[in-house]
Every structure is written in C-alpha cells, then in structure tokens.
C-alpha cells in the first residue's frame, strides 16, 4: 500500500485553555499522496487546528496522526506550512526574507520557484510595510521555495484580489503537477475549489463529515426535484419545499423513480452548502483515492463525536 500524505485515526485535541472543550474529536481519514485537497467548513469547525496538527505546531490529545509515513515532527523538513496569520519577520526586507529561506533550506531551496511567487515585490521593502496580499505572496514563496512534499495552506488567498488569486492558484496547480506536491488548502471561497481540488475534507463541529475523492463524493449524491415527499429508500442530506415542489440532495439507496423525479447532478458548491446547512446529515467517507486498488482497500469510517 502506498504511504499516505496524512493519515488520522481517532484524532482529537482540545482548546489550550479548556481541556473539556474539543476542537477536533474522533477524526479518521486518509489523504493519499499527490492530491490537491480542499479543507472546508464554517468558522470554528477545526480546519486551522487540523492543519496545525499536521504541521507539528500542535499535539493531539487523543488518537494518532501520521504525516508522510512518520510523525508530524519527523516530517517537518518535508512540509511547507502557511498559517492564516502569515507570520513573517516584519523588520526584514523581502530580499532578506528570501535569503533566510535559502539559508534554512540549503539542500532543497528552489530560488526560481520563490521568485515566481514574489514576482515584482520590491526587494528592499520591509515586510511590515507590505500589504496583506503581498505578505501572502512572500509567505507562499517561502513555503514553495523549500520544495515541500506536503504543502499546508490555511486560507491562503483570503486577502488577495481576484486577479492575483487566479494567478497564484495557477502557479500552485502548476507546482503540484510538476513536482507531485500534495496540497491541503482551507478556503471559504467554494467556487474557487471546483476544478482545482481533486480531494475533499469537510470539517464541521470538530469532526470530519466528508472525506475522499471529489468526483466520487459528487457521484454519491443526486439532486431530486418533484412534487412528491416520498424519498425512501434514499439518505436525505437536505430537502427544501417551494410551493408544491420539493428539492432534495440525497445519497441514493436504490434505483431512482425517474417518472416521479427530475434527476440532476449537484455542483461541488451545492453539495458543500447543503451539508453545511444540515449538520445532522450522516458523514461519508468514500474509499481510497479513486486511482488505484490499494487505496480502496483502506476505506475508513468517520465516527461522529
């Protein structure tokens, strides 16, 4: 079986000041290497905590977490991590920051990649004078310049204008394709994820509710529209009635009566919004990566807290 980029089993951790308040609990999932994974969920769902655990910044209170076949601390040199607050040394210039990145990663630093992400940033400007978007570009340059096997990004594009965001997403996708980098990226911009990410992790209420190949998760759901309220034997994620018409996102539990229902495929945004609006919907883990049989054999069940 191929080594997973990230593998969690019963993972849980508490907030530092409240040991009885769980930021994450009973999280089990497997992220195959080489994927671009969207990490989505509402504010406070545990996304940042999960990324910090994978980066080795936090330690779990229960369960286990393997990163690139070892502990997060053991994999630290092979991980690039950009936290939501983009911590950088404000007194350094852009040029000094890049030189520091090169000094800290003498065997792996890729100056050309770092230059592509910094672009036209003035090299003599001090970090503290940069705009939020420019700080993001510099933080991405540091993370990608070390040529990581696993890149963890916490809301990386939130403070970028649409044009720069589109350009940087293109650069990220090109880097992943060229070097086989595994990327886990949290984002609130759902439309940005469709077409860019081939794996999905939906976190809500401190637990993983959807996990697996994006196309397989989409294929497991169907939108039914009609004038009947009989949805048996399907698993209903969300249903809404407008006038005499019922629209439901379901996981089919058998053949769909196409004489009674108009059947359509959901978009990724429709699917995610429906699950976020329905926190009591049953969780779903689809087996493996959808790329080889070995991954399918390691299907995991997500346990609700």
N, C-alpha and C positions, 0 to 999 in steps of 0.2 A: 504494500500500500504506500502511496506517495505521502511524504511528510506534509502535514497541513501548515498553512501560514499561521493560523491561530486556531487553537482547539480548547474549548472551555467545557468543563464538566461540573455541574452543580455550583458554578461560580457565584460568589456573593461577597459584598463588602458593605460596611456601614459608614454613615457620615462620621467624621472625626470627633465631633463634639456630642453626638448622640448615638451611643452604642446600640440602642434598641431601634434605631431608625435605619432601615436598609435602603441604600442607594441602588443596589442590584442584589437579586437573590434568585437561586435556582436557575441560573442561566447555563444552558448547554447548547453548543453549536460547533460546527466545524467549517472553517473557511479554507478551501483548497488554495494552494499557491497559484499565482499567476492571474488572479481575478481582480476586477475592479469592483469593489463592494460599496454600495450606498448604505450608510448607517443613518436611519431616520427615526423620528419620534418627536413628541412635544417637548417643550422646555421642562427640565427636571426629570426626564424619563430615565436618565442614566447613561446617555451617549458619551458625554465627556468623561465620566467615570470609567466606562469600559475602555476607552482609548488610553486613558492614563494608566490603567491596569496593564494593558498590552504593552505600553511603553516602559513599564517598570517604575513609573513615578509613584504609583500606589501599590499596596499589597492587599491581596484578597483576605477576607475574614473567614471564608469557607470555600470548599471546592478546590478545583485545580485549573490552572491556565498554562498552556504550552504555546510558545511562540517560536516558529521556525525550528521546531523539534526540541527546544530546550526551554529553560525558564526565561521570563522577560529580561531579567538581569543578564543572563548569559547571552542573550541575543541583541543586547543594546547596541553593539557596534554595527549591527546589520539593519538597524531600524532608523528611519527618519521620522521625526515627530514634530508637528506644528500644532501647538496648543492654541486655544481660542484667543488668548490674550497676546499671542505672538511675542513672547519675552525675548528681548534683544538688549544689548548694552547701549544705552542711549548716548553715552559720551563718545563712542567710536564712530568713525566715518564709515560710509558704505565700503570704501576700499579696505579699511582696516578690518571690518567685519568679515569680508571675503577672505582676507589673508588669515584671519583667525580660524575660519573654517578649513582652510588648506592646511594650517599647522596642526589642527586637531585630528585631521584625517589624512596623514601623509601617504598612506598606501592606497587610498581609494579616491582621493579628491579629483573631481572632474570639473576643471575650470571652465571648459566650454559650455557645459550644461548650466553652471551657475550664471555665466554671462547671458545665456539665452533668457533666463528668468529675470535678471536685473535690468536687462535692456538698456534704456537711456537714463537710468537713475544717476544723478551726479555723484561721482565717486568721492568728492571732497565733502559732501553734505553729511552732517552728523545725524545719527539715527533718530535722535529726539526731535529733530526738525522735520522729519518725513511725515507725509500724510498717512492715514491708515492703510490706504491701498498700496502705497509704496513700501510700507513696512511689511505688508503681506508678501509682496514680490520678493523682498530681501529674505524673509523667513523661508519661503519656498526655495529660493536659490540655495540657502544653506542646507536645507533638508535634502534636496535633489543632488547637490554637489557632492555629497558623500557617497553617492551611488548606492542607496539602500536596497535591500531585498524586499523590505516591507515599509511602506510609507503610510503613516497615520496622520490624517488631516482633520482637525476639529473646526468646522465651519470656516474653511479657508477663504471662501470667496465672498463672505458676507459684506465686506466693506469696499468691494470693487464695483466700478460702473459696468454696465452690461457689455460694452465693447472689450474692455480689458479682461473681464471674466471669461468671455468667449475665447479670447486669445490664449489665456493661461490654461483653460480647460483643454484646448487643442494641444498645447505643449505637454500637459500631463498625460494625455492619451498617447501621444507620440512616444514619450519616455517609457510608458508602460509597455507599449508594443515592441519597442526596440530592445529593451533590457529585461522584459519579463517581470517587471516590478509588480508586486501585489500592492494594491492601494485600498485603504479603507477610509472613506470620506463621509463625514457627517454633514448634513445640509438641510436647511429649511426650504430651499428652492426646489420644489419637487419636479417642475418642468425641466430643470437643468439636468436631472439624473437620468431621465428617459433617453435611451440611446447612448449614454455614456457608461453606465454601470451594468455589468452582467451578473452581479450577485447582490442579494438584498438581505439586510438585517433590520428588522423593525423592532425597536425597543419602546416599551411603554409601561409605566408603573414599576420600573425596576426589573422587568423581565423581558426576555426575547419572545416576541409573538409571531414573527415571520422570519424564516431563515432558509436560504437556499438560492438556487439558480433563478434569476429574474424571469426568464422565459417559462420555466417550469411552474413557478408560483403563479404567473399570469394564466398559464394554461389550466391550472387547477381551479380557476374561478370563472364564472359566467354571469353576465347581466341578463336577467329575465324581466320582460315588460309585458304586462297583460292586465286582464280585468278579473282575475281570479286570485283568491287569497290562499289557495292550497299549494304550499311549497314543499310538501313531503315528496320524496324522502331526502331532500337536499339540506345541507347545512347552511343556514342563513347567517351571513355576516352582517348585512344591513338591509332593511326594507323601508320604503317610503311610499306613501299613498298621496296622489294628487288627483283630486276629483274622484273619478271611478277607476283610475289607472294605478296599478301597483308596479313599482320598480324595485328589484331586489338584486343584490350581489350575493351569489351563492357559490358553494362548492358542490357540484352535482354529486348526488349519491346514487345515481342511476340514470336511465335514459330520460331526456327532457321531452315533454309533450310539445312539439313544435306547432301543433294546431292551437294550443292554448297560450303559448308564449312566443314573443319575439325574442330571439336569442342573439346577443351580441357579445363581443369580447371587450373586457374593460381595458382602459389605458392604465399605465402604471400610476398616474396621479389619481385616477378614480379609485383604484384599488387601495392605495395608501390612505386616502382621505376617508374611505368607508371604514377601514379598520381603526383609524384614529377616532372616528366618531362612535365606534362600537367597541369599547374596551373589554366587554364581556364575551366577544366573539372567540371561539376556540382557537388556540395557537396552532400554527402549522410549520413543520419542518419538512422540506422536500429532500429526498435522499441525494447526497453527493453533489457533484458539480455539474452533472449532465455531460461530462466529457469523457469519462472512462468508467469501466465497470467497477474498478477498485473503490472509487469514491462512493458508488451506490451501495456498496456493502457496509458502509459505515454510517448508515442513517441513524440520526439521534432524535429522541423525543424531547420536546421542550416542556418542562414542568412548570406550571403556574405556581406563583407564590400564594 
